[in-house]
Amino acid sequence: MRVRIAAGAADEEAAAIAAALADHVGETVEVFVGEETKPTAVHDTSSGRDRRIDDGSNAGAEPVDGGADTELGPTDRERRLEEEIDDIHAGGPEKYKDQLSDEGKLFVRDRLELWFSGSDNALRFEDGTFAAFDDWHPRGAGTDSAADDGDRLPADGLITAAATFEGRDVHVMANDYTVKRGSMAAKGVEKFLRMQQRALKTGKPVFYLMDSSGGRIDQQTGFFANREGIGKYYYNHSMLSGRVPQICVLYGPCIAGAAYTPVFADFTVMVEGMSAMAIASPRMVQMVTGEEIDLRELGGPQVHARESGSADLVASDEEHARELVAQLITYLPDNADETPPRSDSKPPANPPAEIDGIVPAEPNRGYDMLDVVSRLVDEGSLLELRPDYGTEIVTAYARIDGRPIGIVANQPTQRAGAIFPDAAEKAAEFIWKSDAFNVPLLYLCDTPGFMAGSQVEKDGILEQGKKMIYATSSATVPKQTVVVRKAYGAGIYAMGGPAYDPESVIGLPAGEIAIMGPEAAINAVYARKLGAIDDPEERERMERELREEYREDIDVHRMASEVVIDELVPPSSLRDELAARFEFYADIEKSLPAKKHGTIL
């Protein structure tokens, strides 16, 4: 408190007033005399001492209490606060911290140091450090009173902060696994919700560094079913979806409610040897179904990378997880109102002149589409997502001439590039996310179309194919489509064909566009006529002629002649052609019909 009294008052009078007021209001009081800009007397409630400020006019004066002048600075009160903060930062009981090294993972504060230290990185400030403080830390009893207590709840086991990551401002949440195994309770839930709600206001990305066993069952009152309880996480995830990038890294078992955060995130990284996520623990699974299974088999990284598709990337260790996120965020803007950051252009790892030699003329011969991609994109810029799931389609971020792009490419090495249900689902989600964050799309088409058969029907080929076509149709970012080789059936629709409003459809010399391939077409149209030919040699000759005639009809040159495609280009110039087209169409405006939203996804 600051008080000003009339000019002419003596120093002793100022000191007496300061002491009396301080005792009355319970806080430090500064007394100013007349128009003086410095206080004449200060009474500090923490020390109970009076101080006079010597500005040269009080030469020879002594403090009221007869002691030496005391300089302003940290008091015992502040020092106690710093000790309490240090105690909170120490985390849970030491026995739990000791277990972390056995599991190959870092203590949460060390993890934050790994992520947010060094050039272009900083942990800016933290919120809710003292959450649940009164529930475990008896104030005034000393910082060591609960040091080995299993009921320690520093920060309620969850850290929320603002940080700078690789030069980008982000919101951060991190579980402290030493506190009740990273479980969530009322105060931690409140911190989590506040962080999400603030991210909606700031328009900055959110990082979830997850290591949680789920809700704290023995403390569920007050956070589980409440309007502002743990269920609100997923409402906020949904509101943030498509607004700002949400990136989740899993460092341990995330079970039940905790497992929804990684699947709601736009991008999820699991760490080999330590991560897992599942709707229920192995113990609960056995109780409900009788199935005996360990956590790794139930929901480990390989399960979600290969089978469910819930993991976008799998890291080998903690350092690798950070590296993957550092690369991923370079392709993404801070929010949906911005465009992805450009980088300096780099030449491709391999010369574009080799592309034509990679792509076979025969439509049924396999080759690796990534060999084509490496000759189109800037060296070192390729980041493939979900590489082990739906492998018939490649989804990846990369750069062409420094510009971030999203690549959707058929993979002829995998079942001839036919589109299976999981591949269609993967592509649809990737297209949807890329469009949300203004990442232009490049389709590299070489597919016989959607796979047929009883099993894929049971697996939902129509349902998942519908989603891929819908995502392609609704994307408003610049789209370029390249017919690398075969584009048969509805495959050309899903892969951004002429009917789907791409900015360009470009053909390479081996390209073919048709309802179906030559073999299937001849069998469908001429099966009866060919079957009537008894001479095998004559039948083979007829089949060959029909096949050649059909291929002439579907050849990309015919498509260019009829202006089905926009341009037919030499493969060695494809990179330059794409760079020019993405640059030219960078600011294109597209609109969708007025509606609340579509019903497909």
N, C-alpha and C positions, 0 to 999 in steps of 0.2 A: 504494500500500500504506500502511496505517496501523499504527503500532506504539506500544504504551504501555509505558513503563519506570517503574521505581520512583521514588517521590517523593524529592526531595532531589538528584536528578542535576543537574549544572551544565549551562548552555546549551551550552558547548563539547562536553561529553560527548554531549548530544542531537544536536548537529550532526555529530559524528564517526560516531555510530551511523547517522544518516540517510544519510550519504555512503557508508559501507561497504555498507549493505544495498542502496542504489540501484545501486551498481556490480555487486553480486552478482545481483540479480533483474532488472535492466534496466528498471526503471520508477521513477517518482517515488515517494519515501517521505516520509511525514509522521510525526514522532515526537512523542508526547504524554507529558508528565511527570506522574506521579501521577494525580490526578483532574481535571486541567485539561481544559477543553472545547475549547481552541484548541491547535493544534500548536505546540510550542516551537521545532522546527526542521523545515525541508523541504528535501530535495535533489531538484532538478528535473533529470531525465536529459537533457532536450532542450538545456538550456543549460549543464549541468555546474556550476550555481551552488548554493550553500547559502544558505538564507534563514532568518532567525529572525523569529518573529511577535511584534511589539511590542504587548502588550496593556496597557501602562502599567507593568508590573512589571519590565520590562527596560530601564528608562531608562538611557541612556548606553551601552548595549551595542552593539558593532559586529558586523557579519556575520563569519563565520569567514574568508571569503576577503578581507576587508578592504575590499570595495566597498560601494556604497550599497545599501539595501534594494531589492529588486525586487518590484513589485506582481504579484499573480496576474492572469493574463489570457491572451489568445491567444499561442501560441508559434509559432516558425518551423514546427514540425510541422503545426500547425493551418492556418497560412497556406498551406503547400504543398498541403494537402488542398483548401482553397478554390480555389486556382489550378487544381488538377486538375479539380474539379467545373466550374469556368467553362470549361475547355478542352473537356470532354465536352459541355456545353450549347451550345458553338459549332457542333456538328454536323460533318458531313463536309467535304471539301475546298471551299474558297471557289469554285472554278470551277463546282461543282455547285449551290451556293447561288445563284450569279449566274444560273443557267439558270431558276430557279424563277419569277422575275418575267416571263420571256419566255413561260412557260406559264400566267401569270395566277394563280399560287397562292402561298401563304404558306410560309415555312420552318416546320417542325413546331413549334418553340418559340413562334413568333409565332402559330400557329394555336391553340395551347393558351392563349395570352394572350387571344386573341379569345373563346374559349369560356368561360374560367374567371377572368375579372377583372370587377370592378365589384360592385354590390350583389347580394347573394344568390349570389355565385359566387366560388369559390376553388379553386386547385390545392392540396390539403391536404398531400400528401406523395407522393414518388416511390419506387418500388422498382426495384432492379437498375440504378442509374445506372452502376455500375462493371462491368457485364457485359462480358466480353471485354477488359477493360482491359489485362491483361498481353499480349494478342495484338497490340497496336498501339502501346502507350504505354510506352516504356522508362523505368521509374521512376528518378528521380534525374538524368535527362538534360535536364530543363527542359521547360516546357510548350510551347515552340515547336518541339521536335525533330521532331514529326510533323505540323505544321500544314498543309503542302501535300502530304501523302503520300496517294496514292490508296488506300492500305490502311488509312486511318483507320476505326476501328470504334466510335465513341463510342456507348455504351449498346447495342452490337451492332445499331444501326439500329432499335431498337424501344423505345418509352417506355411504361411501365405506371405508373399513378398512381391515387390516390384523390382525388376532387374533389367540390365542391358546385356543382351546376348549377341555377340558378333555385330555390335553396333546397332542392334534393334531393341527397342523397349518392349518388354513382355511382362505379363503377369505370371506368377509362379506359385504352384502348390506342391508341397512335398510332405509325404508321411514320414513320421519318425517311428521306425520299426521297434525301437527299444522301449517305446511307451505302449504297453498293452498290444504289442504286435501290430502297431500302426492302425489299430481299430478306431472307429469314428464314434464320437459322442456329441452331446449337445453343443458345447462351445466350439469344437472343431468344425462341426457342421455349419455353425453360424459363420465362421471365418471363410469356409469354402464358398458359401452362398454369396457373401459380400464380395469376394474376389470375382466371381462370375458376373455379378451385377455391375461391378465397376468396369469390367472388361467390355460390357455392352455400351457403356458410356464413353470409354476411352478409344474404342476401336483398335485395341492392340492385341496381338496374339496371346494365347494362353498355353502354358506348359504344365502338364500334370505329371509329376514324378512320383509314380504310385508304388506303394509298398504297404498294402493294407489287408488285414484279415477280414474286413467288413465292419458291420455295425457292432458296437459294444453291447452285447446282448443283455448284460446285467445292469446296463444304464440306459435302456432304450426309451424309458419315459422321458418325453420332452423333445425327442428329435426324430423318431421313426415315422410316425403317421401324421405329424403336425403339418399345418399349411406351410410353414417355413422350416420343414424338417428335411430329412435326407432325400425324400422323394422329389424335392424341389431341385436337387442336383440335375436331374434328367430333364426337367422342364427348362432349366437354364441352359443345359447343353443344347436342347432343341432350339432355343431362342438364339444362341450363339452360332448355331450351325449355319454355315454359309455367310455369316457376318464377319467373323475373324477366324483365322486358322486355330484349331485346337489340336495340339500334339501331345500324345501320351507316351511315356516310357515306363515299362513295368520292370520293377526290380525284385519282385518277390511274388508270393501267392496273393492274388486278388480274387476273393471269393464272394459269392452272392452279390449284394448290392454294389460292392466295390468294383466288381467286374464289369458293370455297365459303363463306367467312365471310359475305359479304354475302347469299348465298342462304339460309344457315342462320339469319341474323338474322330477328327478327320483322318488322322494318321496315328498308327500305333506301332511302337517299337518294343519288341520283347528281347530280353537278354538271356542268351543260352546258359543253361545250368542254374538259373535262379528264378526265372519268371514262370508264372502259371496263372491262368484265369479260368474260372468255372462258375456255373450257376450255383453249385453246391460242393462242399468238400468231399473227399473220398469217404469219410466216415458217414456223412449224411447220405451219400449215394448208396452205400451199403445198407444203411437203415431203411431207405425208401425202396430200393430195387433188389437188394441182395447181391449186387455186383461188387466184386472185390477188385479194386483198381488203385494204383498209386497216382499221386497228383500229376506227375510228369505225363503219364499215359492219358490221364483225364483231360488235362488242359495245358500241357507244356508248349513251348515255342513251335515244335514241329507239327503238333496237332493243329494249331491255329495258322501256321504258315502254309501247310499243305492241304488240310482237310476242310477247315471252316472258312479260311480266308480272312479271319479277323485280325491277323498280324500283317501289317504292310512290310515290315522289315524285321530281321532278326540280327541282333548284335552279338559279337563274341564276348564282350566284356563291357564294363562301365564306360571306359574311355571310348570304345568303338560306338557305343550308343550316342554319346555326345557328338562324335564326328558325323554320324548319320543325320542327326537333327540339324547340325550346323550346315550340312549340305542341302538338306530338304528345304530349309527356310529361305534359301537364296532364290528359289523358284516362286515364292509366294509373296503377295503384298501383305501389308499389315491388316487390311480389311477389304471388304467388297467394293468400296468406293475408289480404291487405288489400283494401279497396275503393277505387275511384278517388276522388281528392279532389274535393269540392264547391267551387263558386265562387259568387259573388254572382249572383243572377238578373238577367237583362237582358230587356227586351221584344224580340220579333222585329224584324227589319229592316223587314218589311212587315206590314200588319194581317191577322190570321187571317180576318177577315170577307170577304177577297177570294178565299178558297180555292175556294168553290163556283163562282165565275165563271171560274176557271182550268180546272177539270175539265169537259170537254165531256160532254154526255149521250150522244152517239153513241160507241159503243165503238171505232170505227175511226179517229176523229180524233186527231191527235197533239197533244201539249202537253209542256212541259218540267217533269218532276217536281221539279226543283230550285226551281221557282217555288212549289211547294207547301211544300217543305222550308223555304224562307226565311221562310215565314209560320208555321212551327211552332217553330223553334229560336231560342235566344238569339242576338241580333245579334252577328256577328263570331266565332261559335263553330264554324262549319262547316269541317271539314278533310277534303276528299275524297281517298281513297287509290286509286291505280291508275286515275286518271280516263280515261286513253286506252286502257285494256285492257278487253276485255269490256264495252263501253260500254252494252250493253242493261240492265246493272244498275249502280246507284250504290252504292258502299260508302264510308261516311264516318263520322267521329266528329263529334259536336256536343254541345250541352247544351240541355236543357229545364228551365227554372227552376233553372239552376245545376248540374244533375245530368248528368254525362257519360253519353252513350248511343252505341251503335253503330247506324247506319242501313243497312238493306238495302232498296233501293227499285228497282222496275222503272222503266225510262226509256222512255216511249212515243215520244220523238223518234228513238230508235234501233231501226229494224226492228220498230216497233210494240210494243217491250218484250218480244218473244219471247226466251226464254232459250236462248242458244247455249252451246256447250261451254266457251269461255273465260270467259264471264260466270258460268257455274255454278261453275267452278273458283275464280274470284275470290271469289265470294260464300261458298263453302265455307270457304276459308282465312280470310276475314275473320270469319265467325261463330265459327270454331274459336279464333282468337286472342282475340276479344272475350270469349268464354266463359272462356278460360284466365285472363284478368285481371279477371274479375268486372265487365265492362262490360255493362249491360242492353241488350237488343236491341229495336229498333223496325223492323217490316216494313211497308213501304208497297207494297201489292200492286195492280198494274195490268198484267196480262200475259195474252196468249192461250195461254200455256203453253210447253213446251219445243218448240224448232224441229224440224221434220221434214224429211227429205230425205236423199239418198244421201251428200252431202258431210258433213253433220253426223254421220251414222252413222260415217263414216270418221274423223272428228275426235273421236269418243268421247262423243257426247251422252249415251248411257246411263251410261257410266262416270263422267263428270263430274256428271251430274244425280244419280246415286246418292250422290256425295260431298256434294253440297249438302243433299240430304234427310237424310243421316246426320248432318251437322253440326247442322242444325236440330233433329233428333230428340234428339241427345245434349246439347245446350246446357242447362245447369242455371241460367243467370242468368234474371232476370225477362224475359219476352218479351211484347210487345204487338204485335198485328197489326191493320192497318187495310186494309179492302177499299176502296180509293180509287175503283176503277171495275171493270174486268173481272178476274175471277179464274177462268180456264178451265183445265181439264185438270189435269195434275200440277203446274201452276204454283202452285195453292193449297196443295199439299203442301209444296213447297220453300220457299214464302213464309210458313211458320208458320201454316198454317190450323188449323181447330178440332181436327183429329186429332193435332196435334203439341204438345199440352200448353202452349199459350200461356196467360198469365194472363188475357188478354182478346182477343176478336176483335170489332173495332168496324167498323161499316159506315157509309159515306157515301151520300147519296141516289142517286148514279149507279151504285152497286155492283151487280154481277151475279156469281153463283157457279154454274158449270155444268161439265159434262164437256167441252163445246166451245161455241163461239160459235154464234149463230143461223144464220148462212149455212151453216156446215159441218154443223150438226145437221140442217137441213132437207134438205140435199143427201144426207146419209147415210141419213135415214129415209124421205124422200118422193120421192127421185129418180125412181123408176119411175112413181109415181102422177102426178107433175107432167109427166113425159115423155109420158104418154098424153093430155095435154090439147093439142089442136091449136090452139085459139084463143090467140094470144100475150097478149091482154088478160086473158083468163080465167086463164091460167097465172100472170101477174104478180099478179093479184088474190089468187089462192090462196096464192102465195108470201108476199105481204104479210100475209095473215091468219095463216098458219102462223108467220111470224116474230114477229108481235105476241103471239100466244098463247104461243110459246116464251119470249119475253122476260118476260112476266108470270110465268111459272113459275119463272124463275131470278132474278127481281128481289130485291134485298136486303130489301125489305119482307117478301116471302114467307119469306126466310131468318130474319128477325127473328121473324116470327110463329111459325115452327116451332122457334125457339130454336137454330138452327144457329149464329147469331152471338149475342154477348152483349148488344150494344147498338147501336142506330142513332142517331147523333148529328148535330146540325147542324155543318157544316164550320167555322163561325166559332167554335165552342166546342171544337174538337178539341184545340188546344194545352192548354187548361185540363184537359180530360178526361184527356189523356195524363200531364200533370204529376201529377194526383191519383192516377192508377193506378200510376205508377212509384213514387211516394212510399209508397202503401199496401202494395205488394208488395216493397218494397226488401229486406226481411229474409226473404223466403220461402225455405223449405228444400226442395230437390229431391234425390232420390237416383236412382242408376242401379243396375241389377242387378249383383250381385257377380260380378266377372270381372276378368281381368288387364287387358284393354283390348279394344275392338272391332277388327274386321278391315278396316274400310272405308277409313280414312285411314292 
